[in-house]
Amino acid sequence: MSKLEKAGIQVVGVSYDSTEILSRFSKRSKVTLPLLSDVGSKVISAYGLRNESRKDGLPHPGTVIIGADGKVIAKLFHEGYRKRHLSDELISAAK
């Protein structure tokens, strides 16, 4: 996180889960970044992250980099949801 902060990047998580679920998860998992609740998936849909091939329409797990002007700079994805992008990859994509 310190590498990202030095690069001027703020990281937040967005989930379709409720604030109560996210609060329990962040405490249990010791997550220090803000987790934002998107019940109804309006933000997820607005950024084109909904997985339309799934009947339940769950979002694709990934990273969306948004510039200070609110425009999408990059969308980064891995297959599955367990693998995450490294700090250097995010900094490079943000440039």
Disulfide bonds with the S-S distance in Angstrom:
none
